[in-house]
Amino acid sequence: PIPQSDVGYEITLMPGLYMQFLLWLGDEEFPPNAQILFSDNFRHAFSTEDMANIGDIVIGRMKAIGQSLAAGA
């Protein structure tokens, strides 16, 4: 967990390569919002297209884990 948003997490994708998921819940003034941030060195290891694919893969896996946890509750 990281404190940069209402709900935020940093994960290590590979040694030295990090992703941050920042979520804001929203309120009467602002809608909910989310950002995915990559460590600065990602551009040296992956192309822009690869980074988009990595984001899709990680989000898909997070959704699957969330569904699995909800089904077990």
C-alpha positions in Angstrom: 0.0 0.0 0.0 1.1 3.6 -0.7 -0.5 6.9 0.6 -0.6 8.9 -2.6 -4.4 8.4 -3.2 -7.5 7.2 -1.5 -6.4 3.7 -2.3 -3.0 3.1 -3.7 -0.7 0.1 -4.3 2.8 -0.3 -5.7 3.7 -3.7 -7.1 7.0 -5.0 -8.4 6.6 -6.4 -11.8 10.2 -7.4 -12.2 13.2 -6.5 -10.1 13.7 -2.8 -10.4 10.4 -2.3 -12.4 7.5 -1.0 -10.4 3.9 -0.1 -11.1 1.6 2.1 -9.0 -2.2 1.9 -9.0 -3.7 5.1 -7.6 -7.5 5.2 -7.0 -9.6 8.2 -5.9 -13.1 7.4 -4.7 -14.7 10.7 -5.8 -17.1 12.9 -4.0 -19.9 15.4 -4.8 -17.3 17.7 -6.6 -15.1 15.1 -8.4 -15.9 11.8 -10.1 -13.9 8.6 -9.2 -10.5 8.5 -10.9 -7.7 6.1 -11.4 -4.1 6.2 -12.6 -1.5 3.6 -13.4 2.1 4.8 -13.1 5.2 3.0 -14.2 8.7 3.5 -12.8 10.9 5.8 -14.9 13.1 2.9 -16.1 10.2 1.0 -17.7 10.9 2.9 -21.0 14.3 1.3 -21.1 13.0 -2.2 -20.8 9.6 -2.1 -22.7 8.1 -0.3 -25.6 5.0 1.9 -25.2 2.8 -0.9 -26.7 4.3 -3.4 -24.2 3.5 -1.1 -21.3 -0.1 -0.9 -22.4 -0.3 -4.7 -22.6 1.3 -5.0 -19.2 -1.3 -2.7 -17.7 -4.1 -4.8 -19.3 -2.7 -8.0 -18.1 -2.2 -6.8 -14.5 -5.7 -5.2 -14.4 -7.2 -8.5 -15.7 -5.4 -10.5 -13.1 -6.5 -8.1 -10.3 -10.1 -8.4 -11.5 -9.8 -12.2 -11.4 -8.4 -12.1 -7.9 -11.2 -9.8 -6.7 -13.9 -12.0 -8.2 -12.3 -15.1 -6.6 -12.2 -13.3 -3.2 -15.8 -12.2 -3.6 -16.9 -15.7 -4.5 -15.2 -17.1 -1.4 -16.7 -14.6 1.0 
